[in-house]
């Protein structure tokens, strides 16, 4: 079993000694969010409580989306944002 992530780009070049994933330092590293939709009768609305997130390598062929609960906005935070 692997103890660390391998970079698919670096692993394609056998002359490179270290094929370890560089994480946030890599040019292929991405942070993506997409809305979660709820279905109603004949339309879709964005779920106000949850969204999908992916953080990792941008070279993947299938994005393993993670379902995340949105942080609640408190009244104090919303008042600070308007000032």
C-alpha positions in Angstrom: 0.0 0.0 0.0 1.3 3.5 -0.9 2.1 5.8 2.0 2.1 8.9 -0.1 0.3 10.3 -3.2 2.0 9.9 -6.5 1.8 12.6 -9.2 0.5 11.1 -12.5 2.5 13.7 -14.4 5.8 13.0 -12.7 5.2 9.2 -12.8 4.9 9.4 -16.6 8.6 10.3 -16.8 10.7 7.5 -15.3 13.9 9.6 -15.4 12.4 11.8 -12.6 13.6 10.4 -9.3 10.8 11.5 -7.1 7.2 11.2 -8.3 5.6 12.4 -5.0 2.6 14.7 -5.1 3.6 18.3 -4.4 0.1 19.2 -3.1 -0.7 22.9 -3.1 2.7 23.7 -4.7 1.9 21.9 -7.9 0.6 23.8 -11.0 -2.1 21.1 -11.5 -3.6 21.5 -7.9 -7.2 22.7 -8.0 -9.9 23.8 -5.6 -13.4 23.5 -7.0 -16.9 24.0 -5.7 -20.2 23.3 -7.3 -23.8 23.7 -6.1 -26.0 20.9 -5.0 -29.4 21.0 -6.6 -32.7 20.0 -5.2 -35.5 19.0 -7.5 -38.9 20.4 -7.3 -41.9 19.7 -9.7 -40.5 21.1 -12.9 -37.4 23.0 -11.8 -34.3 22.8 -9.8 -33.1 25.0 -6.9 -29.7 25.3 -5.3 -29.5 23.6 -1.9 -28.9 26.3 0.7 -27.3 23.9 3.2 -24.9 21.8 1.2 -22.5 22.0 -1.7 -19.9 19.8 -3.4 -16.2 20.4 -3.0 -13.0 18.9 -4.5 -9.5 19.8 -3.5 -6.6 18.0 -5.1 -5.0 17.0 -8.4 -6.5 18.5 -11.5 -5.3 15.6 -13.7 -7.8 13.1 -12.3 -10.3 11.7 -14.8 -13.1 11.2 -12.3 -13.6 13.9 -9.7 -14.4 12.5 -6.2 -16.8 15.3 -5.1 -17.2 15.7 -1.3 -20.6 16.7 0.1 -20.0 19.6 2.6 -22.4 21.5 4.8 -22.3 25.2 4.4 -21.1 27.3 7.4 -23.9 29.2 9.0 -23.7 32.9 8.8 -24.3 34.5 12.1 -25.9 37.9 12.5 -22.6 39.5 13.8 -20.7 38.2 10.7 -23.3 39.5 8.3 -23.3 43.0 10.0 -19.4 43.2 9.8 -19.5 42.3 6.1 -21.9 45.2 5.3 -19.9 47.8 7.1 
